[in-house]
Amino acid sequence: MIKNVIINSIAFVVSAIAPVYLYLISLKFRDGLKNGFIFLAIGVFLALVIHSFLELLEMAGYLHTETLLVLMPVFVSIGSIMIIYGAYLIYSSITHIKKK
């Protein structure tokens, strides 16, 4: 059990890096690209970081598996929608720039 908690802790910390980098990238842009990267960061945060954190809580015994099974699809679905919308904003901005 301790081994699984350590592995899930590492997964949580490593997964938390991605949305931070996406947010830092968003600071370099404005308008559509900035918003796109912000939505990507929020989506990754919801779908990946919170997922890892909840699994860590479950592995450590602070969260029941049944609760985890109810929460996971919600966070993954909302996060995925935000990732898709962020990608759409970035794609729209890039294709708009190419047309100029």
Residue pairs with C-beta under 8 A, 6 or more apart in sequence:
1 59
4 59
5 56
5 59
5 60
8 52
8 55
8 56
8 59
8 60
9 56
11 52
11 55
11 56
12 49
12 52
12 53
12 55
12 56
15 48
15 49
15 51
15 52
16 49
16 52
18 41
18 44
18 48
18 49
19 41
19 42
19 44
19 45
19 48
19 49
20 41
22 37
22 38
22 40
22 41
22 44
23 37
23 38
23 41
25 37
26 33
26 34
26 35
26 36
26 37
26 38
26 41
27 34
29 37
31 93
32 89
32 90
32 92
32 93
32 96
33 89
33 90
33 93
33 94
35 86
35 89
36 86
36 87
36 88
36 89
36 90
36 91
36 93
37 86
37 90
38 86
39 82
39 83
39 85
39 86
39 89
40 82
40 83
40 86
40 87
40 90
41 86
42 79
42 82
42 86
43 78
43 79
43 80
43 81
43 82
43 83
43 84
43 85
43 86
44 79
44 83
45 79
46 75
46 76
46 78
46 79
46 82
47 75
47 76
47 78
47 79
47 80
47 82
47 83
48 79
50 75
50 79
51 72
51 75
51 76
54 63
54 68
54 71
54 72
54 75
55 68
57 63
58 64
58 65
58 67
58 68
